[in-house]
Amino acid sequence: MRLHFLSSDIPEPERFTYPFCYEPHPLCILAAEEVKREIERIQPTEGKMFGVLVVEGGFLAAYSGLLEGRNDWDYFVPPVFDAQQPDGYFKQKEQEISLTSHDSPLTAKKMSQDLQLWLFRQYRLLNARGETRDLVDIWQDYHRSPRIRKKYPLPPGGTGDCCAPKLLQYAYQHHLKPVCMAEFWWGPSPKSEIRQHGQFYPACRGKCKPILTWMLQGLDVDPNPEETGASHLQPEIVYEDESLALLNKPAGMLSVPGRTENYSVATWAQQRWEGAMMVHRLDMLTSGLILVAKTAEAYHHLQRQFEEHTIKKKYLALVEGTPEKEHDIIDLPLIYDPVNRPRQVVDYERGKRAITEYRVLSTQSPCVTLLALWPHTGRTHQLRMHCAHPDGLGCPIVGDELYGHKSDRLYLQAQAITFVHPVSGKRMHFELSVAF
């Protein structure tokens, strides 16, 4: 058995970890330190996600995909299904498809699709109730929307090979009771996305959300912290007239209703002003100025200004480290990570152009710098990615848990905005005091 001893008097949590948004439990941090010693012994040549699952009696360890081309390291739990056996059905069919592709590419494509379906059927996943379903059935049951099913009839390649499914599958197979779980990145970051060495991360949503929704059934799991605790937040009215309102959104409040959480700036505004419409959005973790239109005419007028890039916005950010240049423009194309939304990745072929101007305002400490940021485009997570990515500043925004390191908040503020009033035609400028 791959169970490792964990010496600690730390109390166990009352409920199991909600894997898509969590603070690592001290037991997981302790287990991760043990795993890091094993990783240093192996000395992998590429960055990799590792995971720990604390169970009653010890802990289990796993890595995503393959580690140094292998999936049979003794210290770590095995894959849910081993497709790497050279004499196994999967590898033999792969060789057959490779030979067929030269003479009959269409036949080879059909054979490849059939093999992928066969492979997914071999991932028979348990849950805490002892029930078993294969990956295809889990995926299709989770994605009931016809639009999603049409676009993604089968899971992405590699689904089922992440840390969390491996850990839970092994625990259930060996009748071990899960206590808490965490995943961390070890090694250099991939070129397109951003992973910080030693940082804990949530499970990926694209591949793992359907699987873990099934596998966690039967466990008492923590509630999703993103769905709780925000209802006490309220925006501050900075300016208001008959056509529009300018609000100061607090960090942690949604701009518009999410998939599971309804309370947001939009719902707050609609309760206060009938028919109010959000003109643009801020990330939930970003604070600062956000426009609300009270009439359809104002909404369309302001929307046109955004489309024509005549509305100017200025952000302030505290970043880790110091940029090499005092003032410059970052031009990095961005696109959604298809298996881990809302994370963004840099993609020079398929990404949408994203441009940010920045200026160093002051050095807060040897490790922290205050920046002014002017986005010339409005891509999701543009400022966060442009600050964090090594082809940008290489200086993550303080508190950016996706692309940097978690703190008490994301130190990013939409601090100033300039626009033309949709009725008077007057150019208006508003600026907040620095929030941090």
Backbone torsions as a table, in degrees:
resi	resn	phi	psi	omega
1	MET	NA	144.7	-177.1
2	ARG	-90.5	29.4	-178.4
3	LEU	-84.6	130.6	-178.4
4	HIS	-112.3	142.3	-178.3
5	PHE	-71.9	142.2	178.4
6	LEU	-131.8	108.3	-178.2
7	SER	-88.7	111.7	-178.5
8	SER	-166.1	149.4	172.4
9	ASP	-108.2	16.1	177.5
10	ILE	-67.7	129.7	179.6
11	PRO	-64.0	145.4	176.7
12	GLU	-73.5	152.2	176.2
13	PRO	-68.6	158.2	179.3
14	GLU	-70.8	-34.2	-177.8
15	ARG	-131.0	161.9	178.7
16	PHE	-73.9	157.4	-176.8
17	THR	-63.3	132.6	165.6
18	TYR	-78.6	109.8	-163.4
19	PRO	-75.0	-8.5	-175.5
20	PHE	-101.0	-0.2	176.0
21	CYS	-169.8	106.1	-173.5
22	TYR	-157.3	159.9	165.4
23	GLU	-100.9	126.0	-177.7
24	PRO	-59.1	130.9	179.3
25	HIS	-68.1	147.8	179.0
26	PRO	-53.3	-31.6	176.9
27	LEU	-66.2	-38.4	177.4
28	CYS	-67.9	-39.1	178.1
29	ILE	-62.2	-41.7	178.6
30	LEU	-63.8	-44.7	179.0
31	ALA	-64.4	-38.9	179.8
32	ALA	-61.9	-36.2	177.8
33	GLU	-62.5	-37.6	176.9
34	GLU	-64.9	-42.6	-178.4
35	VAL	-65.8	-37.5	-179.2
36	LYS	-60.7	-34.4	177.3
37	ARG	-64.7	-37.5	177.7
38	GLU	-69.5	-39.1	178.6
39	ILE	-62.1	-43.3	179.3
40	GLU	-62.9	-31.2	176.6
41	ARG	-68.3	-39.5	-179.8
42	ILE	-74.6	-35.4	-177.5
43	GLN	54.5	64.7	178.7
44	PRO	-63.2	150.7	-176.0
45	THR	-92.5	-7.5	179.6
46	GLU	-132.8	158.5	177.0
47	GLY	-68.7	148.7	-174.3
48	LYS	-154.7	147.8	173.1
49	MET	-87.9	130.4	177.0
50	PHE	-118.8	155.6	-179.6
51	GLY	-138.5	153.3	174.4
52	VAL	-127.5	141.1	174.6
53	LEU	-125.4	109.6	175.5
54	VAL	-79.6	128.6	178.3
55	VAL	-124.3	168.3	174.9
56	GLU	-64.7	117.4	-179.3
57	GLY	106.1	-2.5	179.6
58	GLY	153.7	-147.4	178.6
59	PHE	-149.7	158.4	176.2
60	LEU	-115.3	155.4	179.5
61	ALA	-130.1	150.3	-180.0
62	ALA	-150.6	165.3	172.6
63	TYR	-132.7	156.4	179.5
64	SER	-81.8	141.8	177.0
65	GLY	61.8	-131.3	178.8
66	LEU	-107.5	151.2	175.2
67	LEU	-115.4	112.4	-176.4
68	GLU	55.5	38.3	177.3
69	GLY	77.8	7.1	-176.7
70	ARG	-124.5	154.9	172.0
71	ASN	-129.1	24.9	-175.8
72	ASP	-124.7	29.7	177.3
73	TRP	-69.1	130.3	-172.8
74	ASP	-62.7	-32.8	-175.2
75	TYR	-70.4	-27.3	-172.0
76	PHE	-105.7	155.3	179.6
77	VAL	-66.4	152.8	-178.9
78	PRO	-76.5	169.6	175.9
79	PRO	-67.7	159.8	174.9
80	VAL	-60.7	-41.5	173.3
81	PHE	-141.0	132.9	-177.2
82	ASP	-94.7	103.5	179.5
83	ALA	-95.8	4.2	-173.4
84	GLN	-94.1	-1.0	-179.8
85	GLN	-63.4	122.3	-175.2
86	PRO	-60.0	-28.9	179.6
87	ASP	-98.2	5.3	-178.1
88	GLY	-77.4	168.1	-176.9
89	TYR	-59.0	-43.5	-174.7
90	PHE	-62.8	-48.6	-178.6
91	LYS	-66.5	-37.3	178.7
92	GLN	-65.7	-41.6	178.7
93	LYS	-68.2	-35.3	176.4
94	GLU	-60.0	-42.4	177.9
95	GLN	-64.2	-40.4	179.0
96	GLU	-64.0	-40.5	179.0
97	ILE	-65.7	-39.8	179.7
98	SER	-61.8	-41.3	178.5
99	LEU	-69.0	-36.5	-178.3
100	THR	-70.7	-30.4	-173.3
101	SER	-61.7	-26.3	-178.7
102	HIS	-69.0	-41.0	-175.7
103	ASP	-95.6	-30.7	-175.2
104	SER	-143.2	81.0	-176.5
105	PRO	-62.2	-34.3	179.3
106	LEU	-67.4	-41.5	176.7
107	THR	-63.7	-41.8	179.4
108	ALA	-62.9	-37.8	178.6
109	LYS	-64.1	-44.5	178.3
110	LYS	-63.8	-41.8	177.9
111	MET	-61.4	-38.8	179.7
112	SER	-65.9	-41.3	178.2
113	GLN	-64.6	-41.8	178.6
114	ASP	-64.5	-38.6	179.8
115	LEU	-67.2	-38.7	178.6
116	GLN	-64.0	-41.9	176.7
117	LEU	-62.9	-43.6	177.9
118	TRP	-58.9	-42.7	-178.5
119	LEU	-62.5	-46.3	-179.8
120	PHE	-62.4	-32.0	178.3
121	ARG	-67.7	-21.0	-179.8
122	GLN	-79.3	-16.0	177.8
123	TYR	-83.5	90.0	-179.2
124	ARG	-100.0	105.9	-167.7
125	LEU	-101.6	136.8	179.3
126	LEU	-90.6	159.7	165.2
127	ASN	-122.6	-179.8	-174.5
128	ALA	-68.8	-12.8	176.7
129	ARG	-86.5	-5.5	-177.6
130	GLY	87.2	10.2	178.9
131	GLU	-86.3	152.2	-177.7
132	THR	-126.6	135.1	173.2
133	ARG	-141.5	150.0	177.4
134	ASP	-86.0	165.4	-171.5
135	LEU	-61.9	-36.5	-179.5
136	VAL	-64.6	-46.3	179.9
137	ASP	-64.8	-40.3	178.1
138	ILE	-61.2	-46.4	-177.9
139	TRP	-62.3	-47.7	-175.9
140	GLN	-72.1	-30.7	176.9
141	ASP	-70.7	-36.0	-179.7
142	TYR	-72.6	-44.2	-178.2
143	HIS	-94.1	84.9	-176.8
144	ARG	-88.7	-12.6	178.3
145	SER	-67.0	125.6	177.8
146	PRO	-56.7	-34.9	-179.9
147	ARG	-64.8	-45.4	179.9
148	ILE	-68.3	-41.3	-179.9
149	ARG	-62.9	-38.0	179.9
150	LYS	-67.5	-39.8	-178.4
151	LYS	-75.6	-38.5	-178.0
152	TYR	-128.8	74.1	-178.9
153	PRO	-65.8	-26.7	177.7
154	LEU	-128.5	159.2	179.0
155	PRO	-63.8	159.2	173.9
156	PRO	-66.0	155.7	176.0
157	GLY	-57.0	141.3	-179.2
158	GLY	88.6	-6.7	177.5
159	THR	-62.2	133.1	-177.6
160	GLY	97.4	-8.5	-178.4
161	ASP	-104.5	7.5	175.9
162	CYS	-76.4	171.0	-175.0
163	CYS	-61.6	-50.3	-171.1
164	ALA	-60.2	-48.2	177.9
165	PRO	-61.1	-38.6	178.2
166	LYS	-60.4	-46.4	-176.4
167	LEU	-64.9	-48.2	-178.4
168	LEU	-66.7	-40.0	179.6
169	GLN	-59.6	-45.8	-179.4
170	TYR	-65.4	-41.1	179.2
171	ALA	-61.9	-45.8	180.0
172	TYR	-65.2	-41.0	-179.4
173	GLN	-62.5	-30.3	-177.2
174	HIS	-107.9	16.9	173.0
175	HIS	56.8	41.6	175.7
176	LEU	-99.8	138.5	-177.2
177	LYS	-88.9	116.0	178.1
178	PRO	-65.3	138.5	-179.4
179	VAL	-113.1	-50.8	177.9
180	CYS	-162.2	162.6	-172.8
181	MET	-147.4	150.4	176.9
182	ALA	-156.5	156.1	178.1
183	GLU	-129.7	144.1	179.7
184	PHE	-139.6	154.8	179.2
185	TRP	-96.3	138.9	178.8
186	TRP	-130.9	125.3	176.0
187	GLY	107.9	-172.1	-178.7
188	PRO	-67.4	151.7	179.3
189	SER	-76.3	147.8	170.7
190	PRO	-60.0	161.2	-176.5
191	LYS	-70.1	-37.2	-172.9
192	SER	-85.2	-38.5	-178.4
193	GLU	-107.8	-179.1	-176.0
194	ILE	-122.9	119.4	173.9
195	ARG	-131.3	130.4	-178.9
196	GLN	-95.0	131.7	-178.8
197	HIS	-57.3	127.3	177.3
198	GLY	82.3	-3.6	-176.5
199	GLN	-81.7	139.5	174.2
200	PHE	-80.3	143.3	-178.6
201	TYR	-135.6	152.3	173.0
202	PRO	-71.6	162.2	174.1
203	ALA	-62.9	148.0	179.6
204	CYS	-67.8	143.2	-175.9
205	ARG	-84.4	-39.6	-175.0
206	GLY	-61.2	-49.3	-178.9
207	LYS	-87.5	-41.4	-168.1
208	CYS	-93.0	-22.1	-177.2
209	LYS	-59.3	-48.2	178.0
210	PRO	-62.3	-42.1	-177.3
211	ILE	-65.3	-49.8	-175.6
212	LEU	-70.8	-28.3	173.6
213	THR	-57.8	-36.7	176.0
214	TRP	-76.9	-48.8	-172.0
215	MET	-68.6	-25.6	-178.9
216	LEU	-85.0	-7.4	178.1
217	GLN	-61.8	127.6	-176.5
218	GLY	104.4	-12.0	174.8
219	LEU	-101.1	149.8	173.1
220	ASP	-86.6	103.7	-170.3
221	VAL	-106.3	144.7	174.8
222	ASP	-54.8	146.6	174.3
223	PRO	-68.2	157.1	177.1
224	ASN	-67.2	113.8	-177.7
225	PRO	-65.2	-19.2	177.9
226	GLU	-72.5	-16.0	-178.7
227	GLU	-100.2	0.0	-176.3
228	THR	-128.6	152.0	169.7
229	GLY	87.5	-4.2	-177.6
230	ALA	-96.6	-11.6	-172.6
231	SER	-67.9	-15.4	179.2
232	HIS	-84.5	-11.2	-177.7
233	LEU	-79.4	142.4	177.2
234	GLN	-141.2	139.9	176.0
235	PRO	-73.9	157.4	175.8
236	GLU	-99.4	136.0	177.5
237	ILE	-80.9	116.3	179.2
238	VAL	-90.0	-39.1	179.9
239	TYR	-152.2	145.8	179.6
240	GLU	-151.9	138.0	168.2
241	ASP	-143.6	-164.8	-175.2
242	GLU	-72.2	-19.7	-175.3
243	SER	-100.2	-31.7	-172.8
244	LEU	-154.0	168.7	172.9
245	ALA	-138.8	142.8	174.7
246	LEU	-112.6	123.1	-173.6
247	LEU	-115.2	154.4	171.1
248	ASN	-104.6	102.9	-176.6
249	LYS	-80.4	131.5	176.0
250	PRO	-76.4	152.2	174.6
251	ALA	-62.8	138.0	179.6
252	GLY	98.5	-4.7	-179.7
253	MET	-106.1	133.8	177.0
254	LEU	-68.2	147.4	173.4
255	SER	-77.1	-43.5	178.5
256	VAL	-131.5	161.2	-179.7
257	PRO	-55.9	141.0	177.4
258	GLY	-92.6	-169.5	-178.6
259	ARG	-65.7	-34.3	-176.3
260	THR	-122.5	-19.9	-177.7
261	GLU	-108.7	124.6	-175.6
262	ASN	-91.1	-33.5	-174.9
263	TYR	-66.6	129.5	-174.9
264	SER	-162.9	175.0	173.8
265	VAL	-58.3	-39.8	-178.6
266	ALA	-62.3	-47.1	-179.4
267	THR	-68.0	-37.6	177.0
268	TRP	-61.3	-44.4	-178.7
269	ALA	-67.4	-39.9	-178.8
270	GLN	-67.4	-30.4	175.3
271	GLN	-70.7	-29.7	-177.2
272	ARG	-88.2	-40.1	-178.2
273	TRP	-129.2	109.9	-177.7
274	GLU	-58.7	130.2	178.4
275	GLY	82.8	7.2	-179.5
276	ALA	-61.5	144.8	-177.8
277	MET	-132.8	138.4	177.1
278	MET	-76.6	129.7	-179.4
279	VAL	-85.3	-32.6	178.5
280	HIS	-153.8	-176.4	-176.3
281	ARG	-133.7	159.2	166.8
282	LEU	-122.6	148.9	172.7
283	ASP	-55.4	150.4	-179.5
284	MET	-54.0	-40.8	-174.9
285	LEU	-82.5	-8.4	-180.0
286	THR	-90.5	136.2	175.9
287	SER	-100.7	166.0	171.5
288	GLY	125.6	-161.4	-167.6
289	LEU	-77.9	132.9	-180.0
290	ILE	-144.8	136.0	-175.0
291	LEU	-93.1	140.3	174.8
292	VAL	-126.2	129.1	176.4
293	ALA	-93.9	137.6	179.4
294	LYS	-95.6	-17.3	-179.7
295	THR	-130.0	158.9	178.3
296	ALA	-64.1	-37.5	180.0
297	GLU	-62.2	-44.8	179.2
298	ALA	-64.8	-40.3	-179.6
299	TYR	-59.8	-50.8	-177.0
300	HIS	-66.3	-35.8	179.4
301	HIS	-65.5	-46.1	-179.5
302	LEU	-69.3	-35.9	176.7
303	GLN	-60.7	-42.1	178.6
304	ARG	-62.1	-37.4	178.2
305	GLN	-63.8	-39.8	176.6
306	PHE	-65.5	-43.5	-179.6
307	GLU	-63.2	-33.8	-179.0
308	GLU	-91.1	1.8	177.3
309	HIS	60.6	33.0	177.2
310	THR	-93.8	-15.4	172.4
311	ILE	-80.6	128.1	-178.6
312	LYS	-108.4	130.7	179.4
313	LYS	-124.3	141.9	177.0
314	LYS	-123.3	133.2	177.7
315	TYR	-115.4	152.9	169.4
316	LEU	-114.5	142.8	-179.8
317	ALA	-145.9	139.7	166.4
318	LEU	-93.2	127.4	-178.6
319	VAL	-121.3	155.6	176.7
320	GLU	-77.8	127.8	179.0
321	GLY	86.2	-165.9	-177.8
322	THR	-132.9	124.5	177.2
323	PRO	-60.0	151.6	-179.9
324	GLU	-67.2	-35.8	-178.9
325	LYS	-110.1	148.3	178.6
326	GLU	-71.2	-33.0	-175.1
327	HIS	-151.2	131.1	-178.7
328	ASP	-165.8	177.8	176.2
329	ILE	-120.7	133.2	178.1
330	ILE	-102.9	131.1	-178.5
331	ASP	-131.7	91.7	-177.5
332	LEU	-130.2	122.8	-179.6
333	PRO	-74.2	138.4	-175.4
334	LEU	-123.1	151.9	175.3
335	ILE	-152.6	153.7	177.2
336	TYR	-60.4	139.2	166.1
337	ASP	-69.9	113.2	-170.6
338	PRO	-62.8	-23.6	-178.1
339	VAL	-107.3	5.7	-176.7
340	ASN	-151.4	51.6	175.9
341	ARG	-63.2	147.1	8.4
342	PRO	-93.1	15.7	179.5
343	ARG	-57.5	144.8	176.9
344	GLN	-109.0	155.5	173.7
345	VAL	-131.6	156.2	174.1
346	VAL	-84.1	126.1	-179.2
347	ASP	-140.1	108.7	-175.1
348	TYR	-75.6	-13.5	179.7
349	GLU	-98.0	-44.4	-173.8
350	ARG	-109.8	-11.5	-175.8
351	GLY	-71.5	155.9	175.7
352	LYS	-89.3	138.8	-177.1
353	ARG	-60.1	136.6	179.6
354	ALA	-136.0	128.0	-173.4
355	ILE	-127.9	129.8	178.7
356	THR	-134.1	131.5	172.2
357	GLU	-98.9	141.4	179.3
358	TYR	-138.1	159.4	174.2
359	ARG	-145.4	134.8	175.4
360	VAL	-73.9	126.1	179.1
361	LEU	-96.9	-43.1	179.8
362	SER	-165.5	160.1	174.5
363	THR	-100.9	112.8	-176.9
364	GLN	-76.1	-34.3	178.2
365	SER	-161.5	173.3	177.8
366	PRO	-58.2	-19.1	-175.3
367	CYS	-111.8	-4.1	-174.4
368	VAL	-135.9	135.4	-179.1
369	THR	-128.3	140.4	175.7
370	LEU	-94.1	125.5	-179.4
371	LEU	-118.1	150.6	162.3
372	ALA	-101.5	136.3	-176.8
373	LEU	-127.6	130.9	176.5
374	TRP	-120.6	103.6	178.7
375	PRO	-74.5	125.6	176.0
376	HIS	-90.5	-13.0	172.9
377	THR	-131.6	173.3	-174.3
378	GLY	-128.1	56.7	179.2
379	ARG	-81.4	152.0	176.2
380	THR	-57.4	131.3	177.6
381	HIS	57.8	24.1	-176.1
382	GLN	-58.2	-51.3	-176.9
383	LEU	-66.0	-38.8	-179.0
384	ARG	-65.4	-43.3	179.5
385	MET	-70.7	-42.1	-178.6
386	HIS	-65.1	-33.6	176.0
387	CYS	-73.3	-41.9	-171.3
388	ALA	-82.9	-35.7	-171.3
389	HIS	-67.2	139.4	-179.2
390	PRO	-61.7	-24.8	175.0
391	ASP	-81.1	-6.6	172.6
392	GLY	-101.7	-118.1	178.7
393	LEU	-87.5	-25.7	-173.2
394	GLY	67.1	23.9	-178.0
395	CYS	-130.9	90.2	-177.7
396	PRO	-59.3	148.1	174.0
397	ILE	-66.3	135.9	-179.8
398	VAL	-58.6	130.6	179.0
399	GLY	86.1	7.9	179.3
400	ASP	-84.3	97.7	-175.0
401	GLU	-73.1	-16.7	177.4
402	LEU	-82.5	-42.9	-171.9
403	TYR	-118.8	-2.1	179.9
404	GLY	-141.0	-120.3	-177.2
405	HIS	-132.1	140.4	-177.5
406	LYS	-69.3	143.4	175.4
407	SER	-142.3	-162.8	-178.4
408	ASP	-71.8	-20.9	176.2
409	ARG	-164.3	169.6	171.3
410	LEU	-84.7	121.1	-175.4
411	TYR	-88.0	67.3	178.6
412	LEU	-136.8	126.4	-176.4
413	GLN	-132.2	127.9	170.0
414	ALA	-76.6	95.1	-163.6
415	GLN	-92.4	-27.0	-177.7
416	ALA	-146.2	151.4	177.7
417	ILE	-147.5	142.6	177.5
418	THR	-129.8	129.3	-178.9
419	PHE	-153.1	167.6	176.3
420	VAL	-95.9	128.4	-179.9
421	HIS	-63.3	130.7	-173.4
422	PRO	-67.8	-15.8	179.8
423	VAL	-107.9	-52.9	-176.0
424	SER	-78.1	-22.3	-175.9
425	GLY	76.7	3.3	-179.4
426	LYS	-76.7	138.7	177.0
427	ARG	-80.3	126.0	-173.0
428	MET	-118.7	141.4	179.9
429	HIS	-133.2	132.8	177.9
430	PHE	-132.4	144.9	-178.5
431	GLU	-144.8	132.3	179.0
432	LEU	-92.0	159.3	168.7
433	SER	-71.5	157.7	-177.0
434	VAL	-64.9	131.7	-174.5
435	ALA	-84.8	-8.8	-177.4
436	PHE	-149.8	NA	NA
